[in-house]
Amino acid sequence: MLVSAGFNAMGGSDGYNVTAECFAFMTQELGRHAEGRIVLALEGGSNLVSLSQACEMCTRSLLGEQITHLPARSLKCAPNTY
């Protein structure tokens, strides 16, 4: 599975507020469905702090660190403010 990972939905960009933990959880779940055959291709990102946090968490997920739950703050975020 090839994922175009720009992480623009993190930190309020484009009206979304997805957390780094949520990206890691989604990476873990996609990897599970793809039987571990997953590539994340970084395609940009406008906020370097958000980008580095999301990259770190997704890399941890790719390396096998289990993301067993999302923090309450991740679950309470509205997916889109438009």
N, C-alpha and C positions, 0 to 999 in steps of 0.2 A: 504494500500500500504506500503510495506516495502522497505526502501531505505538504501543501504549500503553507508554510508557517511564518506569518508576518507578525502575529500577535498584536495587530492593530486594535483588537477589541478589548485590550487591557488598558486600564487607567482612564476610562472615560472617552477614549478616542472613538469617533464615529457613533457616539451615543451609547456605546456598550460599556460594561464595566466587569469584564471577566477577570478573575484572579489567576495568578501564576499556578496556584494549587489546582484550580479547575482545568487549566490547560494540561497539567501533568496527569490529572485523572482521565481526561479525554484521551490523551496519548496512550495511557495504560490500557484503556478499554479498546481503542482502535487496534493496538498491538495484539490484544487477546483475540479479537475477531480475525486479524490477519495472521494468526499463528506465529507472532513474533517477527514477521517480515514487514517492517515498517521503516520508512525513511522520512525524516522531517527536513524539508528544504527551506532554509531561512531565506525569505524573499523581501526582507526590509524591516521596517519598524521605525516609527518616528520618535519614540521616547526611549532613550538608551537605558534608563534605569528599569523601566518596565520590561524592555526587551531582554536585558540581562537576567532579571528575575525569572521570566518565563522560560528562557533558554536553560537556566540552571535546573529548574524544576522538571522540565521535560527530559533533560539529559539524565537526571536521577531516575526518572520513570523508565527510560530506555535501558538503563543499566540494571534494572531489576528491582529498584527500591519500590516497595509496595505502597501505593497511595490508597489506603483503606477507607478513608472518609474525607469528605470536604469539610473545612471549618464552617461554622455557622454563618460567618460573615460572607462566605462564598455563596451559600444557599439563599441568603436574604437579598442578594444583589438583583436588582431589576435587570432583565436581559436587554432591554432597549427603552430609552427614555422618549423616543419619538411617538 
